[in-house]
Structure formats: C-alpha cells, structure tokens
Amino acid sequence: MNAKNQGLLTLGDYVIALGERRTIELPVTDLYTHTSLKMPVQVVRGKKPGPTLFISAAIHGDEINGVEIVRRVLDYKGLDKLKGTLIAVPIVNVQGFLAHSRYTPDRRDLNRCFPGNSNGSVASRLANLFVSEIVLNSDCGIDLHTAAIHRDNLPQIRAQLNNPETARLAQSFGAPVIMNSNLRDGSLRHFADEEGIPMLLYEAGEALRFDESCIRIGTRGVLNVMRDLGMLRPSRANKKSSNTVIANSSHWMRAERSGILRATVGLGNYVEEGQELGTISDPFGIQEHMIRARHAGILIGRTNLPLVNEGDAVFHIARFGDDSEAIESVEAIQFDSTEWGLPLSQPII
C-alpha cells in the first residue's frame, strides 16, 4: 500500500509533521445562533513514515459505540511507536450527535450524501468536508456504526470483498461475521471504492447505547488492522484465533401482522430453515402468529422493540455457502465476554 503524506500533512488550516500528535477542529458551518460548529479530529503521526488510516464514528449521530472505540484506540499506549498516520474522527455528524439523532438538521442521512458539495445542503457540505480533508488524505479507512434505533446488530464487518486489499483487512479485523456487502450510491464506502481507497464498515450494537463487548471487539479490530498494515508492532499476547465466517447474502424477516413480539432466539444463534424465531400476539394472547426462518443462517440483527406493525423488519439472518462452517462458529460469536469481549477485569490488549 502506498503511503500518503510522508512529509507534512495539511488538514484545513493545520499542518502536522511526522512525530506530532494534535487535536484540531475543522469548521463545519455557522449556526443561526451566530456561533461556529466544528468537527473534532485528532491526528497521530509516527516518527517513521507509513500508511495513513482514518477511523470515523457517528456519521449517524445516534450511533455512539464507535465514539468510545475511537477514544480507546487513541488511548492505546502502543501509538507511541506508530509508523505512519492515524486520523481519528470520533464524531462526524456533530449536529446529529448533539440532538441524539441519526440525521443531519436537514433530515438527511449523511451516509447517502457522499461525496457531497461545498455549496450544497448542510449534509452535502459536511460530506464534502469529510471527503476532502479526511478520506482523500488517507490510504484506507474504518467507519464505525451500530444498528438503527431499537435494533441490535451482531458485531460484523461489511466490505466489498472483490477488492483483495479490502478482503485482507476485513479478515485481519477479526469480527465474528464478514458480510460481503454491495455498495450503495451516496455511501462513504461507495465513494472510497471509486477512489481506490480500501474501507471497512464495522456494525455492532444499537443506537444510543454503549455495548461493552461490541466496543472491545471493535477496538481490538481496529488495532488488528493497524498491525496488519505495519503501523503497530505485532502483539506479544498469544492472540486466540477468531472464527470469522463470511456471509455472501442476508435477508430480513418481516412481521406478517401487527402485535406484540416475543423473540425466542438471540444474536449469533444459528437457525434452521423453518425454525421458530418468535411469536406475535394481540394484547390478550388470543391470536398468535409464529415467525419462522425462511432460510438457515446466523441471526446478525434483530429488533429490540416488542411492539411491531405489519411489515416491520424484525430478524436479520445471514446466509452462508457452507452451513457446517457457520454451525462450528456459532459458539465463538455469542456475546460471551470470555471469547470476544474478554473478562471485564482484563485489558483488551
């Protein structure tokens, strides 16, 4: 991988040299209160040249697990031996973050606005700022997400695996599941792919909640990628091999009627075709409707809200070409702190 910015790195009005660590603020917009809104960025540059990696969180303002992941990565003591440059953006959608909202103030999904326009809407200007100052100054990136509000995601990497470099980084991250995910127009991944910048998207947990296991898996995954890129020294710890499995497709099971949902399977469980996933009933329990899996696979997402309307997405199942491989990996992808999150009394590194 060709490293960018081997000498001076310029972000906005700031110039950062090799061996320097600085927190900077990129101007986003002027508010109607006559105050300025800025995006906080921390740049860590090693004394020796190497790849430039960006890590970002809260593109959706209510997805906060990634904010904590970025903080823990920046707190990692091994950064004092960093080769190359780490550009960390814990809060991209600052206004959405302040409002506990997925969206920007103009009610747009920022992850459908890339590459944006410097003369466009609020979301379009923010996307353009992030692209011009962060993405195009990087060799590769990791974008951190959670499920939408009232939903929960099993820790997973979403990536375009037909790119060999992206596929290698996805494996090195070490998430329980890798989704070979198509690119969506206007998404950050789509823009990065067009620019030839390998990028991973990490999904884990739910909006507006910290999930310790998801945070630990994500922190460890970012550091694993940095080691793979040669930015950090290899870990001296005997790293337990992770049983990552690759899914090439997935589907949502939707409620066929409105009512109160009682789920019977948890995230990370392998389900057989036709297996019961939950029951929807009326408040009296007189009429009940059972939801059954349409295909075999692993449950990678589900609603946490028991009140459902007909047509609501309730269970997300990933499908695998080799079911036996998926079955063997089920125990490794449960939310077991001793396997993926590690005991709470132990550090992750």
HUFEN-V364053 format. One record per residue. RES is the residue in one letter. PSI is psi in whole degrees, 0 to 359 (999 if undefined). OMEGA is omega in whole degrees, 0 to 359 (NA if undefined). Layout:
res=RES psi=PSI omega=OMEGA
res=RES psi=PSI omega=OMEGA
This chain:
res=M psi=128 omega=178
res=N psi=128 omega=181
res=A psi=135 omega=177
res=K psi=161 omega=170
res=N psi=53 omega=180
res=Q psi=334 omega=179
res=G psi=244 omega=180
res=L psi=140 omega=177
res=L psi=126 omega=180
res=T psi=121 omega=174
res=L psi=115 omega=184
res=G psi=233 omega=179
res=D psi=9 omega=185
res=Y psi=142 omega=175
res=V psi=123 omega=184
res=I psi=127 omega=182
res=A psi=165 omega=173
res=L psi=141 omega=180
res=G psi=3 omega=184
res=E psi=147 omega=176
res=R psi=119 omega=185
res=R psi=144 omega=170
res=T psi=125 omega=183
res=I psi=167 omega=179
res=E psi=119 omega=179
res=L psi=128 omega=182
res=P psi=127 omega=180
res=V psi=303 omega=182
res=T psi=166 omega=172
res=D psi=131 omega=180
res=L psi=165 omega=178
res=Y psi=357 omega=174
res=T psi=5 omega=181
res=H psi=31 omega=173
res=T psi=159 omega=182
res=S psi=142 omega=177
res=L psi=131 omega=184
res=K psi=151 omega=178
res=M psi=120 omega=180
res=P psi=134 omega=180
res=V psi=137 omega=171
res=Q psi=131 omega=180
res=V psi=127 omega=177
res=V psi=118 omega=182
res=R psi=125 omega=177
res=G psi=163 omega=178
res=K psi=334 omega=179
res=K psi=144 omega=181
res=P psi=159 omega=180
res=G psi=191 omega=181
res=P psi=158 omega=173
res=T psi=120 omega=181
res=L psi=132 omega=170
res=F psi=142 omega=171
res=I psi=134 omega=185
res=S psi=153 omega=179
res=A psi=166 omega=176
res=A psi=36 omega=164
res=I psi=322 omega=165
res=H psi=119 omega=193
res=G psi=341 omega=181
res=D psi=5 omega=181
res=E psi=95 omega=196
res=I psi=351 omega=177
res=N psi=319 omega=182
res=G psi=331 omega=178
res=V psi=318 omega=179
res=E psi=325 omega=177
res=I psi=314 omega=178
res=V psi=317 omega=180
res=R psi=317 omega=183
res=R psi=323 omega=177
res=V psi=316 omega=180
res=L psi=337 omega=180
res=D psi=354 omega=183
res=Y psi=124 omega=186
res=K psi=335 omega=181
res=G psi=350 omega=178
res=L psi=343 omega=179
res=D psi=349 omega=176
res=K psi=20 omega=184
res=L psi=139 omega=169
res=K psi=125 omega=182
res=G psi=205 omega=187
res=T psi=134 omega=173
res=L psi=123 omega=175
res=I psi=112 omega=186
res=A psi=124 omega=179
res=V psi=93 omega=185
res=P psi=332 omega=183
res=I psi=101 omega=179
res=V psi=306 omega=181
res=N psi=79 omega=187
res=V psi=317 omega=181
res=Q psi=320 omega=176
res=G psi=321 omega=179
res=F psi=316 omega=180
res=L psi=327 omega=183
res=A psi=4 omega=184
res=H psi=37 omega=186
res=S psi=145 omega=175
res=R psi=330 omega=193
res=Y psi=170 omega=171
res=T psi=169 omega=183
res=P psi=336 omega=177
res=D psi=16 omega=175
res=R psi=33 omega=177
res=R psi=151 omega=173
res=D psi=111 omega=184
res=L psi=328 omega=182
res=N psi=16 omega=170
res=R psi=15 omega=186
res=C psi=3 omega=183
res=F psi=143 omega=8
res=P psi=0 omega=177
res=G psi=185 omega=183
res=N psi=131 omega=182
res=S psi=345 omega=179
res=N psi=14 omega=185
res=G psi=205 omega=180
res=S psi=176 omega=178
res=V psi=311 omega=181
res=A psi=318 omega=181
res=S psi=321 omega=178
res=R psi=320 omega=179
res=L psi=317 omega=178
res=A psi=317 omega=180
res=N psi=320 omega=177
res=L psi=314 omega=182
res=F psi=319 omega=180
res=V psi=310 omega=187
res=S psi=324 omega=185
res=E psi=328 omega=187
res=I psi=300 omega=189
res=V psi=311 omega=184
res=L psi=352 omega=173
res=N psi=9 omega=186
res=S psi=156 omega=174
res=D psi=332 omega=180
res=C psi=170 omega=184
res=G psi=161 omega=174
res=I psi=121 omega=180
res=D psi=130 omega=190
res=L psi=127 omega=184
res=H psi=170 omega=167
res=T psi=179 omega=171
res=A psi=168 omega=176
res=A psi=173 omega=183
res=I psi=138 omega=180
res=H psi=14 omega=174
res=R psi=162 omega=181
res=D psi=138 omega=178
res=N psi=137 omega=167
res=L psi=140 omega=178
res=P psi=127 omega=185
res=Q psi=151 omega=172
res=I psi=134 omega=173
res=R psi=127 omega=186
res=A psi=159 omega=175
res=Q psi=100 omega=191
res=L psi=356 omega=176
res=N psi=351 omega=172
res=N psi=113 omega=185
res=P psi=320 omega=181
res=E psi=318 omega=178
res=T psi=317 omega=180
res=A psi=320 omega=180
res=R psi=316 omega=180
res=L psi=324 omega=178
res=A psi=318 omega=178
res=Q psi=320 omega=183
res=S psi=332 omega=179
res=F psi=315 omega=175
res=G psi=26 omega=175
res=A psi=158 omega=180
res=P psi=319 omega=183
res=V psi=140 omega=169
res=I psi=123 omega=176
res=M psi=118 omega=173
res=N psi=93 omega=195
res=S psi=132 omega=176
res=N psi=156 omega=180
res=L psi=143 omega=178
res=R psi=138 omega=178
res=D psi=135 omega=178
res=G psi=354 omega=181
res=S psi=159 omega=178
res=L psi=320 omega=179
res=R psi=321 omega=181
res=H psi=316 omega=178
res=F psi=314 omega=181
res=A psi=320 omega=180
res=D psi=318 omega=179
res=E psi=332 omega=179
res=E psi=1 omega=181
res=G psi=28 omega=181
res=I psi=110 omega=179
res=P psi=135 omega=183
res=M psi=140 omega=176
res=L psi=146 omega=172
res=L psi=121 omega=180
res=Y psi=125 omega=178
res=E psi=130 omega=178
res=A psi=133 omega=175
res=G psi=199 omega=182
res=E psi=166 omega=182
res=A psi=149 omega=174
res=L psi=24 omega=178
res=R psi=142 omega=168
res=F psi=129 omega=174
res=D psi=113 omega=188
res=E psi=317 omega=180
res=S psi=316 omega=180
res=C psi=321 omega=180
res=I psi=318 omega=181
res=R psi=318 omega=177
res=I psi=317 omega=180
res=G psi=317 omega=179
res=T psi=313 omega=179
res=R psi=322 omega=180
res=G psi=316 omega=178
res=V psi=315 omega=180
res=L psi=324 omega=176
res=N psi=316 omega=179
res=V psi=318 omega=180
res=M psi=324 omega=176
res=R psi=319 omega=180
res=D psi=325 omega=180
res=L psi=354 omega=182
res=G psi=13 omega=180
res=M psi=331 omega=179
res=L psi=156 omega=175
res=R psi=148 omega=176
res=P psi=147 omega=180
res=S psi=137 omega=177
res=R psi=341 omega=180
res=A psi=149 omega=175
res=N psi=91 omega=185
res=K psi=124 omega=178
res=K psi=132 omega=181
res=S psi=133 omega=181
res=S psi=141 omega=181
res=N psi=67 omega=179
res=T psi=137 omega=176
res=V psi=149 omega=183
res=I psi=128 omega=177
res=A psi=134 omega=181
res=N psi=351 omega=177
res=S psi=164 omega=177
res=S psi=164 omega=177
res=H psi=152 omega=176
res=W psi=134 omega=169
res=M psi=129 omega=183
res=R psi=151 omega=179
res=A psi=129 omega=180
res=E psi=354 omega=174
res=R psi=164 omega=180
res=S psi=152 omega=179
res=G psi=203 omega=181
res=I psi=122 omega=186
res=L psi=133 omega=170
res=R psi=104 omega=182
res=A psi=145 omega=182
res=T psi=0 omega=178
res=V psi=151 omega=181
res=G psi=167 omega=178
res=L psi=140 omega=179
res=G psi=353 omega=179
res=N psi=141 omega=171
res=Y psi=134 omega=180
res=V psi=143 omega=177
res=E psi=156 omega=174
res=E psi=129 omega=180
res=G psi=356 omega=181
res=Q psi=145 omega=178
res=E psi=130 omega=178
res=L psi=333 omega=181
res=G psi=174 omega=182
res=T psi=136 omega=175
res=I psi=128 omega=182
res=S psi=165 omega=171
res=D psi=170 omega=184
res=P psi=340 omega=180
res=F psi=347 omega=182
res=G psi=15 omega=182
res=I psi=314 omega=179
res=Q psi=125 omega=180
res=E psi=141 omega=179
res=H psi=125 omega=182
res=M psi=135 omega=174
res=I psi=126 omega=180
res=R psi=146 omega=181
res=A psi=130 omega=179
res=R psi=330 omega=178
res=H psi=160 omega=174
res=A psi=153 omega=177
res=G psi=195 omega=180
res=I psi=136 omega=179
res=L psi=113 omega=183
res=I psi=355 omega=178
res=G psi=151 omega=179
res=R psi=159 omega=175
res=T psi=146 omega=174
res=N psi=357 omega=182
res=L psi=117 omega=183
res=P psi=350 omega=181
res=L psi=111 omega=188
res=V psi=148 omega=173
res=N psi=155 omega=177
res=E psi=129 omega=181
res=G psi=348 omega=178
res=D psi=141 omega=174
res=A psi=127 omega=186
res=V psi=326 omega=180
res=F psi=132 omega=180
res=H psi=118 omega=185
res=I psi=126 omega=176
res=A psi=139 omega=181
res=R psi=147 omega=184
res=F psi=146 omega=178
res=G psi=329 omega=181
res=D psi=98 omega=182
res=D psi=327 omega=182
res=S psi=323 omega=178
res=E psi=320 omega=180
res=A psi=318 omega=181
res=I psi=319 omega=180
res=E psi=337 omega=184
res=S psi=354 omega=186
res=V psi=315 omega=183
res=E psi=328 omega=183
res=A psi=344 omega=184
res=I psi=15 omega=170
res=Q psi=160 omega=176
res=F psi=68 omega=180
res=D psi=116 omega=186
res=S psi=335 omega=181
res=T psi=347 omega=182
res=E psi=305 omega=184
res=W psi=321 omega=183
res=G psi=342 omega=185
res=L psi=153 omega=179
res=P psi=143 omega=184
res=L psi=338 omega=182
res=S psi=355 omega=183
res=Q psi=147 omega=173
res=P psi=159 omega=182
res=I psi=344 omega=185
res=I psi=999 omega=NA
